[in-house]
């Protein structure tokens, strides 16, 4: 699956296009988010997947 690195900034509000054409549309999708910054704590409060 695709990996996207976000810029080191607060309040990221952007779109990350990933080519998922080889993935099945049906089934269970999982969003994994990791805040790898040691300077603060990250929170993901909303997300949208458009297929």
PQR file of N, CA, C, O and H, with PARSE charges and radii, in Angstrom:
ATOM      1  N   UNK A   1       0.847  -1.177   0.000 -0.4000 1.5000
ATOM      2  CA  UNK A   1       0.000   0.000   0.000 -0.0000 2.0000
ATOM      3  C   UNK A   1       0.882   1.227   0.000  0.5500 1.7000
ATOM      4  O   UNK A   1       2.074   1.130   0.292 -0.5500 1.4000
ATOM      5  N   UNK A   2       0.329   2.368  -0.318 -0.4000 1.5000
ATOM      6  CA  UNK A   2       1.101   3.595  -0.418 -0.0000 2.0000
ATOM      7  C   UNK A   2       1.483   4.176   0.934  0.5500 1.7000
ATOM      8  O   UNK A   2       0.749   4.047   1.913 -0.5500 1.4000
ATOM      9  H   UNK A   2      -0.640   2.447  -0.556  0.4000 1.0000
ATOM     10  N   UNK A   3       2.627   4.806   0.969 -0.4000 1.5000
ATOM     11  CA  UNK A   3       3.091   5.524   2.147 -0.0000 2.0000
ATOM     12  C   UNK A   3       3.269   6.986   1.769  0.5500 1.7000
ATOM     13  O   UNK A   3       3.782   7.305   0.696 -0.5500 1.4000
ATOM     14  H   UNK A   3       3.224   4.910   0.173  0.4000 1.0000
ATOM     15  N   UNK A   4       2.840   7.867   2.660 -0.4000 1.5000
ATOM     16  CA  UNK A   4       2.947   9.295   2.400 -0.0000 2.0000
ATOM     17  C   UNK A   4       3.568   9.954   3.610  0.5500 1.7000
ATOM     18  O   UNK A   4       3.146   9.710   4.740 -0.5500 1.4000
ATOM     19  H   UNK A   4       2.423   7.607   3.531  0.4000 1.0000
ATOM     20  N   UNK A   5       4.568  10.787   3.385 -0.4000 1.5000
ATOM     21  CA  UNK A   5       5.184  11.540   4.464 -0.0000 2.0000
ATOM     22  C   UNK A   5       4.633  12.958   4.449  0.5500 1.7000
ATOM     23  O   UNK A   5       4.681  13.649   3.431 -0.5500 1.4000
ATOM     24  H   UNK A   5       4.912  10.986   2.467  0.4000 1.0000
ATOM     25  N   UNK A   6       4.111  13.377   5.590 -0.4000 1.5000
ATOM     26  CA  UNK A   6       3.568  14.729   5.694 -0.0000 2.0000
ATOM     27  C   UNK A   6       4.663  15.688   6.138  0.5500 1.7000
ATOM     28  O   UNK A   6       5.630  15.278   6.780 -0.5500 1.4000
ATOM     29  H   UNK A   6       4.072  12.816   6.417  0.4000 1.0000
ATOM     30  N   UNK A   7       4.515  16.950   5.801 -0.4000 1.5000
ATOM     31  CA  UNK A   7       5.496  17.928   6.262 -0.0000 2.0000
ATOM     32  C   UNK A   7       5.442  18.076   7.770  0.5500 1.7000
ATOM     33  O   UNK A   7       4.414  17.796   8.388 -0.5500 1.4000
ATOM     34  H   UNK A   7       3.730  17.283   5.279  0.4000 1.0000
ATOM     35  N   UNK A   8       6.532  18.511   8.363 -0.4000 1.5000
ATOM     36  CA  UNK A   8       6.581  18.715   9.816 -0.0000 2.0000
ATOM     37  C   UNK A   8       5.955  20.063  10.129  0.5500 1.7000
ATOM     38  O   UNK A   8       6.637  21.087  10.158 -0.5500 1.4000
ATOM     39  H   UNK A   8       7.367  18.738   7.862  0.4000 1.0000
ATOM     40  N   UNK A   9       4.656  20.051  10.361 -0.4000 1.5000
ATOM     41  CA  UNK A   9       3.926  21.279  10.642 -0.0000 2.0000
ATOM     42  C   UNK A   9       2.669  20.934  11.426  0.5500 1.7000
ATOM     43  O   UNK A   9       2.262  19.773  11.477 -0.5500 1.4000
ATOM     44  H   UNK A   9       4.102  19.219  10.337  0.4000 1.0000
ATOM     45  N   UNK A  10       2.057  21.939  12.033 -0.4000 1.5000
ATOM     46  CA  UNK A  10       0.797  21.754  12.747 -0.0000 2.0000
ATOM     47  C   UNK A  10      -0.369  21.862  11.777  0.5500 1.7000
ATOM     48  O   UNK A  10      -0.261  22.496  10.728 -0.5500 1.4000
ATOM     49  H   UNK A  10       2.387  22.882  11.991  0.4000 1.0000
ATOM     50  N   UNK A  11      -1.468  21.246  12.132 -0.4000 1.5000
ATOM     51  CA  UNK A  11      -2.727  21.384  11.406 -0.0000 2.0000
ATOM     52  C   UNK A  11      -2.601  21.116   9.912  0.5500 1.7000
ATOM     53  O   UNK A  11      -2.850  22.003   9.095 -0.5500 1.4000
ATOM     54  H   UNK A  11      -1.556  20.731  12.984  0.4000 1.0000
ATOM     55  N   UNK A  12      -2.219  19.910   9.559 -0.4000 1.5000
ATOM     56  CA  UNK A  12      -2.115  19.520   8.155 -0.0000 2.0000
ATOM     57  C   UNK A  12      -3.518  19.301   7.611  0.5500 1.7000
ATOM     58  O   UNK A  12      -4.275  18.501   8.159 -0.5500 1.4000
ATOM     59  H   UNK A  12      -2.017  19.190  10.222  0.4000 1.0000
ATOM     60  N   UNK A  13      -3.866  19.991   6.560 -0.4000 1.5000
ATOM     61  CA  UNK A  13      -5.162  19.859   5.905 -0.0000 2.0000
ATOM     62  C   UNK A  13      -4.892  19.796   4.408  0.5500 1.7000
ATOM     63  O   UNK A  13      -4.866  20.822   3.729 -0.5500 1.4000
ATOM     64  H   UNK A  13      -3.251  20.641   6.115  0.4000 1.0000
ATOM     65  N   UNK A  14      -4.694  18.598   3.905 -0.4000 1.5000
ATOM     66  CA  UNK A  14      -4.295  18.456   2.517 -0.0000 2.0000
ATOM     67  C   UNK A  14      -4.761  17.118   1.961  0.5500 1.7000
ATOM     68  O   UNK A  14      -5.292  16.285   2.696 -0.5500 1.4000
ATOM     69  H   UNK A  14      -4.716  17.764   4.456  0.4000 1.0000
ATOM     70  N   UNK A  15      -4.563  16.915   0.681 -0.4000 1.5000
ATOM     71  CA  UNK A  15      -4.921  15.669   0.012 -0.0000 2.0000
ATOM     72  C   UNK A  15      -3.653  14.966  -0.430  0.5500 1.7000
ATOM     73  O   UNK A  15      -2.751  15.596  -0.981 -0.5500 1.4000
ATOM     74  H   UNK A  15      -4.131  17.591   0.084  0.4000 1.0000
ATOM     75  N   UNK A  16      -3.579  13.669  -0.194 -0.4000 1.5000
ATOM     76  CA  UNK A  16      -2.439  12.864  -0.622 -0.0000 2.0000
ATOM     77  C   UNK A  16      -2.942  11.827  -1.614  0.5500 1.7000
ATOM     78  O   UNK A  16      -3.463  10.789  -1.207 -0.5500 1.4000
ATOM     79  H   UNK A  16      -4.312  13.157   0.253  0.4000 1.0000
ATOM     80  N   UNK A  17      -2.794  12.090  -2.912 -0.4000 1.5000
ATOM     81  CA  UNK A  17      -3.258  11.115  -3.904 -0.0000 2.0000
ATOM     82  C   UNK A  17      -2.349   9.884  -3.938  0.5500 1.7000
ATOM     83  O   UNK A  17      -1.124   9.999  -3.985 -0.5500 1.4000
ATOM     84  H   UNK A  17      -2.371  12.934  -3.242  0.4000 1.0000
ATOM     85  N   UNK A  18      -2.966   8.726  -3.912 -0.4000 1.5000
ATOM     86  CA  UNK A  18      -2.236   7.462  -3.972 -0.0000 2.0000
ATOM     87  C   UNK A  18      -2.936   6.593  -5.006  0.5500 1.7000
ATOM     88  O   UNK A  18      -4.162   6.481  -4.986 -0.5500 1.4000
ATOM     89  H   UNK A  18      -3.961   8.632  -3.874  0.4000 1.0000
ATOM     90  N   UNK A  19      -2.180   5.978  -5.906 -0.4000 1.5000
ATOM     91  CA  UNK A  19      -2.753   5.110  -6.920 -0.0000 2.0000
ATOM     92  C   UNK A  19      -3.114   3.765  -6.293  0.5500 1.7000
ATOM     93  O   UNK A  19      -2.236   2.961  -5.983 -0.5500 1.4000
ATOM     94  H   UNK A  19      -1.185   6.069  -5.922  0.4000 1.0000
ATOM     95  N   UNK A  20      -4.401   3.532  -6.113 -0.4000 1.5000
ATOM     96  CA  UNK A  20      -4.888   2.281  -5.521 -0.0000 2.0000
ATOM     97  C   UNK A  20      -5.594   1.419  -6.559  0.5500 1.7000
ATOM     98  O   UNK A  20      -6.391   0.553  -6.199 -0.5500 1.4000
ATOM     99  H   UNK A  20      -5.114   4.186  -6.365  0.4000 1.0000
ATOM    100  N   UNK A  21      -5.317   1.642  -7.834 -0.4000 1.5000
ATOM    101  CA  UNK A  21      -6.030   0.940  -8.895 -0.0000 2.0000
ATOM    102  C   UNK A  21      -5.829  -0.578  -8.843  0.5500 1.7000
ATOM    103  O   UNK A  21      -6.657  -1.325  -9.364 -0.5500 1.4000
ATOM    104  H   UNK A  21      -4.670   2.346  -8.127  0.4000 1.0000
ATOM    105  N   UNK A  22      -4.748  -1.037  -8.227 -0.4000 1.5000
ATOM    106  CA  UNK A  22      -4.503  -2.478  -8.130 -0.0000 2.0000
ATOM    107  C   UNK A  22      -5.174  -3.096  -6.896  0.5500 1.7000
ATOM    108  O   UNK A  22      -5.099  -4.308  -6.695 -0.5500 1.4000
ATOM    109  H   UNK A  22      -4.075  -0.431  -7.804  0.4000 1.0000
ATOM    110  N   UNK A  23      -5.827  -2.271  -6.071 -0.4000 1.5000
ATOM    111  CA  UNK A  23      -6.460  -2.759  -4.845 -0.0000 2.0000
ATOM    112  C   UNK A  23      -7.944  -3.018  -5.069  0.5500 1.7000
ATOM    113  O   UNK A  23      -8.590  -2.330  -5.859 -0.5500 1.4000
ATOM    114  H   UNK A  23      -5.887  -1.286  -6.234  0.4000 1.0000
ATOM    115  N   UNK A  24      -8.477  -4.012  -4.372 -0.4000 1.5000
ATOM    116  CA  UNK A  24      -9.911  -4.316  -4.440 -0.0000 2.0000
ATOM    117  C   UNK A  24     -10.697  -3.223  -3.717  0.5500 1.7000
ATOM    118  O   UNK A  24     -10.314  -2.796  -2.628 -0.5500 1.4000
ATOM    119  H   UNK A  24      -7.952  -4.571  -3.730  0.4000 1.0000
ATOM    120  N   UNK A  25     -11.799  -2.772  -4.327 -0.4000 1.5000
ATOM    121  CA  UNK A  25     -12.610  -1.733  -3.696 -0.0000 2.0000
ATOM    122  C   UNK A  25     -13.423  -2.265  -2.525  0.5500 1.7000
ATOM    123  O   UNK A  25     -13.642  -1.554  -1.544 -0.5500 1.4000
ATOM    124  H   UNK A  25     -12.109  -3.120  -5.212  0.4000 1.0000
ATOM    125  N   UNK A  26     -13.872  -3.518  -2.625 -0.4000 1.5000
ATOM    126  CA  UNK A  26     -14.685  -4.095  -1.569 -0.0000 2.0000
ATOM    127  C   UNK A  26     -13.826  -4.570  -0.409  0.5500 1.7000
ATOM    128  O   UNK A  26     -12.605  -4.676  -0.532 -0.5500 1.4000
ATOM    129  H   UNK A  26     -13.694  -4.096  -3.421  0.4000 1.0000
ATOM    130  N   UNK A  27     -14.458  -4.850   0.702 -0.4000 1.5000
ATOM    131  CA  UNK A  27     -13.727  -5.375   1.856 -0.0000 2.0000
ATOM    132  C   UNK A  27     -13.460  -4.306   2.901  0.5500 1.7000
ATOM    133  O   UNK A  27     -14.084  -3.244   2.901 -0.5500 1.4000
ATOM    134  H   UNK A  27     -15.449  -4.764   0.802  0.4000 1.0000
ATOM    135  N   UNK A  28     -12.539  -4.599   3.777 -0.4000 1.5000
ATOM    136  CA  UNK A  28     -12.212  -3.709   4.892 -0.0000 2.0000
ATOM    137  C   UNK A  28     -10.972  -2.889   4.571  0.5500 1.7000
ATOM    138  O   UNK A  28      -9.937  -3.434   4.185 -0.5500 1.4000
ATOM    139  H   UNK A  28     -12.033  -5.461   3.777  0.4000 1.0000
ATOM    140  N   UNK A  29     -11.083  -1.587   4.732 -0.4000 1.5000
ATOM    141  CA  UNK A  29      -9.950  -0.684   4.538 -0.0000 2.0000
ATOM    142  C   UNK A  29      -9.461  -0.224   5.906  0.5500 1.7000
ATOM    143  O   UNK A  29     -10.263  -0.002   6.813 -0.5500 1.4000
ATOM    144  H   UNK A  29     -11.923  -1.145   5.046  0.4000 1.0000
ATOM    145  N   UNK A  30      -8.168  -0.084   6.050 -0.4000 1.5000
ATOM    146  CA  UNK A  30      -7.585   0.364   7.309 -0.0000 2.0000
ATOM    147  C   UNK A  30      -6.682   1.562   7.050  0.5500 1.7000
ATOM    148  O   UNK A  30      -5.812   1.520   6.180 -0.5500 1.4000
ATOM    149  H   UNK A  30      -7.517  -0.264   5.312  0.4000 1.0000
ATOM    150  N   UNK A  31      -6.893   2.622   7.807 -0.4000 1.5000
ATOM    151  CA  UNK A  31      -6.027   3.788   7.741 -0.0000 2.0000
ATOM    152  C   UNK A  31      -5.050   3.694   8.904  0.5500 1.7000
ATOM    153  O   UNK A  31      -5.456   3.595  10.062 -0.5500 1.4000
ATOM    154  H   UNK A  31      -7.599   2.657   8.513  0.4000 1.0000
ATOM    155  N   UNK A  32      -3.765   3.726   8.589 -0.4000 1.5000
ATOM    156  CA  UNK A  32      -2.737   3.713   9.640 -0.0000 2.0000
ATOM    157  C   UNK A  32      -2.016   5.049   9.602  0.5500 1.7000
ATOM    158  O   UNK A  32      -1.507   5.463   8.560 -0.5500 1.4000
ATOM    159  H   UNK A  32      -3.434   3.807   7.649  0.4000 1.0000
ATOM    160  N   UNK A  33      -1.975   5.715  10.739 -0.4000 1.5000
ATOM    161  CA  UNK A  33      -1.333   7.020  10.856 -0.0000 2.0000
ATOM    162  C   UNK A  33      -0.293   6.928  11.957  0.5500 1.7000
ATOM    163  O   UNK A  33      -0.561   6.404  13.038 -0.5500 1.4000
ATOM    164  H   UNK A  33      -2.388   5.379  11.585  0.4000 1.0000
ATOM    165  N   UNK A  34       0.883   7.437  11.675 -0.4000 1.5000
ATOM    166  CA  UNK A  34       1.949   7.416  12.671 -0.0000 2.0000
ATOM    167  C   UNK A  34       2.535   8.815  12.807  0.5500 1.7000
ATOM    168  O   UNK A  34       2.940   9.425  11.817 -0.5500 1.4000
ATOM    169  H   UNK A  34       1.100   7.862  10.796  0.4000 1.0000
ATOM    170  N   UNK A  35       2.578   9.318  14.032 -0.4000 1.5000
ATOM    171  CA  UNK A  35       3.243  10.585  14.314 -0.0000 2.0000
ATOM    172  C   UNK A  35       4.640  10.241  14.791  0.5500 1.7000
ATOM    173  O   UNK A  35       4.826   9.835  15.938 -0.5500 1.4000
ATOM    174  H   UNK A  35       2.248   8.822  14.835  0.4000 1.0000
ATOM    175  N   UNK A  36       5.621  10.400  13.919 -0.4000 1.5000
ATOM    176  CA  UNK A  36       6.995  10.012  14.236 -0.0000 2.0000
ATOM    177  C   UNK A  36       7.798  11.161  14.830  0.5500 1.7000
ATOM    178  O   UNK A  36       8.997  11.016  15.069 -0.5500 1.4000
ATOM    179  H   UNK A  36       5.469  10.729  12.987  0.4000 1.0000
ATOM    180  N   UNK A  37       7.162  12.291  15.070 -0.4000 1.5000
ATOM    181  CA  UNK A  37       7.858  13.432  15.659 -0.0000 2.0000
ATOM    182  C   UNK A  37       8.021  13.216  17.153  0.5500 1.7000
ATOM    183  O   UNK A  37       7.077  12.813  17.832 -0.5500 1.4000
ATOM    184  H   UNK A  37       6.188  12.409  14.876  0.4000 1.0000
ATOM    185  N   UNK A  38       9.199  13.479  17.662 -0.4000 1.5000
ATOM    186  CA  UNK A  38       9.442  13.339  19.110 -0.0000 2.0000
ATOM    187  C   UNK A  38       9.186  14.648  19.835  0.5500 1.7000
ATOM    188  O   UNK A  38       9.318  14.711  21.057 -0.5500 1.4000
ATOM    189  H   UNK A  38       9.967  13.806  17.111  0.4000 1.0000
ATOM    190  N   UNK A  39       8.823  15.693  19.105 -0.4000 1.5000
ATOM    191  CA  UNK A  39       8.659  17.020  19.702 -0.0000 2.0000
ATOM    192  C   UNK A  39       7.237  17.293  20.192  0.5500 1.7000
ATOM    193  O   UNK A  39       7.031  18.225  20.970 -0.5500 1.4000
ATOM    194  H   UNK A  39       8.716  15.642  18.112  0.4000 1.0000
ATOM    195  N   UNK A  40       6.264  16.515  19.763 -0.4000 1.5000
ATOM    196  CA  UNK A  40       4.879  16.797  20.107 -0.0000 2.0000
ATOM    197  C   UNK A  40       4.032  15.536  20.016  0.5500 1.7000
ATOM    198  O   UNK A  40       4.549  14.442  19.791 -0.5500 1.4000
ATOM    199  H   UNK A  40       6.431  15.758  19.130  0.4000 1.0000
ATOM    200  N   UNK A  41       2.736  15.700  20.192 -0.4000 1.5000
ATOM    201  CA  UNK A  41       1.798  14.584  20.104 -0.0000 2.0000
ATOM    202  C   UNK A  41       0.851  14.874  18.949  0.5500 1.7000
ATOM    203  O   UNK A  41       0.326  15.982  18.836 -0.5500 1.4000
ATOM    204  H   UNK A  41       2.316  16.588  20.374  0.4000 1.0000
ATOM    205  N   UNK A  42       0.631  13.883  18.094 -0.4000 1.5000
ATOM    206  CA  UNK A  42      -0.249  14.077  16.949 -0.0000 2.0000
ATOM    207  C   UNK A  42      -1.599  13.449  17.167  0.5500 1.7000
ATOM    208  O   UNK A  42      -1.729  12.457  17.885 -0.5500 1.4000
ATOM    209  H   UNK A  42       1.057  12.983  18.186  0.4000 1.0000
ATOM    210  N   UNK A  43      -2.612  14.032  16.543 -0.4000 1.5000
ATOM    211  CA  UNK A  43      -3.982  13.528  16.617 -0.0000 2.0000
ATOM    212  C   UNK A  43      -4.590  13.619  15.227  0.5500 1.7000
ATOM    213  O   UNK A  43      -4.518  14.667  14.585 -0.5500 1.4000
ATOM    214  H   UNK A  43      -2.507  14.838  15.959  0.4000 1.0000
ATOM    215  N   UNK A  44      -5.183  12.541  14.762 -0.4000 1.5000
ATOM    216  CA  UNK A  44      -5.929  12.543  13.509 -0.0000 2.0000
ATOM    217  C   UNK A  44      -7.401  12.512  13.877  0.5500 1.7000
ATOM    218  O   UNK A  44      -7.900  11.497  14.364 -0.5500 1.4000
ATOM    219  H   UNK A  44      -5.241  11.690  15.284  0.4000 1.0000
ATOM    220  N   UNK A  45      -8.101  13.620  13.648 -0.4000 1.5000
ATOM    221  CA  UNK A  45      -9.502  13.661  14.061 -0.0000 2.0000
ATOM    222  C   UNK A  45     -10.494  13.448  12.925  0.5500 1.7000
ATOM    223  O   UNK A  45     -11.666  13.180  13.188 -0.5500 1.4000
ATOM    224  H   UNK A  45      -7.696  14.444  13.253  0.4000 1.0000
ATOM    225  N   UNK A  46     -10.059  13.561  11.656 -0.4000 1.5000
ATOM    226  CA  UNK A  46     -10.938  13.258  10.533 -0.0000 2.0000
ATOM    227  C   UNK A  46     -10.125  12.767   9.346  0.5500 1.7000
ATOM    228  O   UNK A  46      -8.951  13.108   9.197 -0.5500 1.4000
ATOM    229  H   UNK A  46      -9.107  13.779  11.442  0.4000 1.0000
ATOM    230  N   UNK A  47     -10.763  11.964   8.504 -0.4000 1.5000
ATOM    231  CA  UNK A  47     -10.147  11.528   7.249 -0.0000 2.0000
ATOM    232  C   UNK A  47     -11.237  11.050   6.313  0.5500 1.7000
ATOM    233  O   UNK A  47     -12.328  10.682   6.748 -0.5500 1.4000
ATOM    234  H   UNK A  47     -11.717  11.687   8.626  0.4000 1.0000
ATOM    235  N   UNK A  48     -10.934  11.056   5.027 -0.4000 1.5000
ATOM    236  CA  UNK A  48     -11.878  10.632   4.005 -0.0000 2.0000
ATOM    237  C   UNK A  48     -11.150   9.800   2.972  0.5500 1.7000
ATOM    238  O   UNK A  48     -10.025  10.120   2.588 -0.5500 1.4000
ATOM    239  H   UNK A  48     -10.047  11.355   4.674  0.4000 1.0000
ATOM    240  N   UNK A  49     -11.788   8.737   2.522 -0.4000 1.5000
ATOM    241  CA  UNK A  49     -11.257   7.910   1.441 -0.0000 2.0000
ATOM    242  C   UNK A  49     -12.235   7.982   0.285  0.5500 1.7000
ATOM    243  O   UNK A  49     -13.410   7.645   0.426 -0.5500 1.4000
ATOM    244  H   UNK A  49     -12.702   8.477   2.834  0.4000 1.0000
ATOM    245  N   UNK A  50     -11.733   8.427  -0.868 -0.4000 1.5000
ATOM    246  CA  UNK A  50     -12.547   8.483  -2.070 -0.0000 2.0000
ATOM    247  C   UNK A  50     -11.953   7.506  -3.075  0.5500 1.7000
ATOM    248  O   UNK A  50     -10.789   7.628  -3.459 -0.5500 1.4000
ATOM    249  H   UNK A  50     -10.779   8.701  -0.983  0.4000 1.0000
ATOM    250  N   UNK A  51     -12.758   6.539  -3.497 -0.4000 1.5000
ATOM    251  CA  UNK A  51     -12.265   5.515  -4.419 -0.0000 2.0000
ATOM    252  C   UNK A  51     -12.932   5.706  -5.765  0.5500 1.7000
ATOM    253  O   UNK A  51     -12.665   4.950  -6.699 -0.5500 1.4000
ATOM    254  H   UNK A  51     -13.703   6.441  -3.185  0.4000 1.0000
TER
END
